[in-house]
């Protein structure tokens, strides 16, 4: 009898050990540490990426950027094009076990729309959102609006992630304090160590769609038990960790390190976002000197794209100069308005500053010391100074930039004039989706540009469905942006991922995602 008990115990112990051995953890170094975890409060991509781990979306784009149902079973549009009826699919639940309801969706849409340029534009055409039943809600318009589905299927910052109603009722300008989603991973806030790691466990009750995964749409099937985002800010150390197998994926390897990484037979270098990204310098229009559109225009004359692309990427395989606000190689690409700008015409910059009576007020540039994009800030400083500006470059980490840039205080009270960042091209394809183009004053994205003409043109673009008219309006928006600059577009680039060959299933997508990934034992 005793032998039988010991045998049973040994078998149970062996099963536990076997289960533990089979548990899989995917270790990833992302482009930045995670210190903010509210993907509506900020447009930062590391927080957007966190959002895709924890939350789900009503609609999502596939690898052709076509919008598909995600949390939705489907939707219907009334004959007069004024009422959209959305129905949730079965089996959706939050990480705390509560079912996802129409009330949660409405509250989440409203919070997202309070912060996002495309959401704000959608709400300006919206008469109301109403619950029909637990799984159904309606969106009613004041007049037909051609971008309802595109707005709710927006793939990148800000993304209309669905949160529980109690969380989504947090004002958009206040960070949430509870991190419950219905997405494929559970955020382990209890194990979160800012500066060290963020941990996500597989949500075992997540019900994937039946369709195969495609970019951000389809079946989000999770094959690993845990994903750890490990913070290794030094690029050399991160590359070494990848090559020794301490980590599995390096999201944004330093371009200069690619030749070394590519020699490792155990690693693949893959470009999973073929549309790439665009560098930009965002202006704060609230305070001198950039409260003057002409002075911002002088900055456009002082800057050029090639210096930023060489400093940030330095490999011609992965960059190109492009003055189009709405991305070269796409329907709305044009140089209109920028033919003579972004060429480092320092004499022209100085001439404008003199005409406008520039008094030497420093341009306060926020300098993120721990990101690939941040290292371009010294280039901006040098070019602006050669164009006649006085520049005060203030160093800090990226998470501090994210907090600081949300402040509207004057420069002498912690304010700012500009910062370097980048957007994935999927965020920049037209005048509505591009957050930095929006100029709705206090409702605009950080930097708060305020221009009625830009908003009139964006409204006209949103109302028409005629491709030729949209092209004309997109060009008009770009020309107006050259007169009333809200940011400087500083070239297009791609940064491939470096992935150990033991990891398979990575999806081509505008944002890095971690479902569908398998890791060999």
C-alpha positions, 0 to 999 in steps of 0.5 A: 500500500505504501509503495503504491502511495509513493508511486502515485506521489512520484508520478504526480511530481513527475507530471508537475516537473514535466509541466513546468519544463513545458511552460514557455517564456518568450523574452523580448527587448522592445524599443523602450521600457514600459513605465506608462501603461494607459494606451489612450493617455499617450500615443507612445508606441511602447504603450500601444504595443502594451495595449495590443497585449492586454486589450482587444479591438472591435475592428482590426486591419489585416495585412492589406490594411483592410478593416475586418471584424475582431470583437464584433460579429459584424455590423449593419448600416442603415439605408440613409447611412446615418446609423451603424449597428454593431454586434459583439461576438459570443464568448468575450470576457475580461480578465476578471471574468466579467463579460464584455458588454455594449456599455463597455464598448461605448464608454471605451469609444468615448474615452478614446475619441477624447484623445485621438485626432481621428476619434475627435473627427468621428465624434464631431459627426456623431449624434449619439451612441446607444445600447440596444442590448448587452451585445449590441449598440448603435452609432448615429451620425448627424450626416453621412461620414465615410470613415466610421469603420476606418476610425474604429479599425484604426491600427495604431496610436491611439487605438480604440482599445476596449476596456471595462466601463468602470475603467473607461469612464476615467477622463482621457487626460487622467491615467487609468489605475486598473489594467483589465482588458479582454485581450490575449494576454494578462498584464501582471501588474504585480510583477511589473518592474519599471526599468527592469521588465514587464510580464504578460501571461497567456489569458487562458479564457481568451476566445480567438476568432476562427479565421487565420491571423492576418496582421492585427486581425483574425485568430489571436492564438497564443502558443507561449505561456508568458512574454517578458519584455526585458529592458536592456537600454544599451544596444550592444548589450541587447544584441549580445543577449540575442546572440547568446540566446538570453533573449529571443527577439530584439524589436529594434536593433541598432542598424549599425549592429545588423552586419554582426547580427546577420552573420549569426546563423541562429538569427533572422533579420525580418522587416515585419512592417514593410510600409515603414515609419517616418521621423518627425519633429513636433512643434509646440505652438503654445509658446514662443518662439514656435507660437509664430507659424512663420518662425516654425516655417523658418525651422522647416528651411533650416532642417533637412531629411538626409542628416536625420536618416544618416544619423538614425539609420545609415544604411541605404537599404532602410531609408529614403528621403520623402517630403510627402506628409502622407507617405511616398508610394501611397495614393496621397503622396506629393511634395506640394508646399515643401519643394523648397523646404527641408533643404537646410537653407540656413540663409532663408531661415535667418531671413525669416527670423529677422523679418519676424523679430525673433528675439533669441527665445530658446527652443527647448528640445526634449532629448530622449537619451534611451531611444533610436529616435532620441539620438537624432535630437542633437542633429535638430539642435545643430541644424536649428542653430545654424539656421539662427535659432537659440536651442536649449537641449534637455536630456532625459529618458523617453518615459520622462519625455512622454510625461513632460510633453503633455504639459502646457506650462511656459518654457520657464516652468517645465514647458517645451518647444519640440521633440523628435519622434517617429510614426509608423506609416499606417498612422500617416496615410491620410489627413484624418488618421495623422494625429500631428496634422490635426489642428483642433486647438485644445483638442489637438494632439500634444503641441496643440496646433490651432488652425481653422483652415486645416480643420475645414480641409480635413472635414471636407476630406472626411465627407467625400468618398470621391478618390479624385476629390480626396487626393485634391484635398489631401494635397491642399492639407499638405500645402496648408501645413507648409504655411502653418507647420505643425511638425516637420517630416524628416524622412522615411525608414524601416527598422527590421526585427532580429529574431532567433530562428527557434521563434516562428510565426511572427506576423507582418503588422503595423505594430509588433504582436506576440500571438501566433508565435511559437518557440521551439524547446 
